[in-house]
Amino acid sequence: MSAMTEYAKNVFNDKALLRDKLKIFLHTTDTAKIESYAQACEKFFASGGKQQLGFSATWSWPACIATGFFFLYRKDYLSTVIAFIVSLLASALGWILCGICGKYFIAKKFVSLLNTEDDSELQINGGTHGWVIPVAIVVYILGTIAVIAAMPME
C-alpha cells in the first residue's frame, strides 16, 4: 500500500483533475495513454479503500516486453533495479510480473510526487528518458546475436 496525503486523495477523487495531473506527470497529450493510466490509478485507489493505493493486477505490454527498460524510461529507478534483478533470476516470469505490476509502480511514483503538492515536481520527475528506447533496442539486438552465436552449429 502507498500512503497518500489529503491533497493526493482529492486529486484521485476528481476524475478531471487526476487526468490533468497525469498529463503533467506523463509529459503527454496522448489522451489514450492518459486514460489508460487514469483508469489504472482509479483501480489502485479503489483497491486501497480510497485512502491509499492498493495493488490490483493490470496489464502493460511495454512493461512486459521492456521489463527494466520500461521503468528506466519512466524514470522509476528503484523499480528499474528490481525489474532487472527479477528478470535475470526468473526470465519469462520476470517479464510477466513487470507486465502485471508496471502501472502500479508508476502510479506509486505518481502519488509520491503528488504528495509534494507541487506540480513542478510532477513536471521535473515525471515524463520519460527518450534515450532508453534506442539503448534497449541495441541491448536486445546484441543479446539476440549473443544467443545465436552461442548456439551449437550442426
Secondary structure, DSSP 8 states (H G I E B T S, - for coil): -B---HHHHHHHH-HHHHHHHHHHHHT---HHHHHHHHHHHHHHHHHTTTTSB-------HHHHHHTHHHHHHTT-HHHHHHHHHHHHHHTHHHHHHHHHHHHHHHHHHHHHHHTTT-HHHHHHHSS--TTHHHHHHHHHHHHHHHHHHHS---
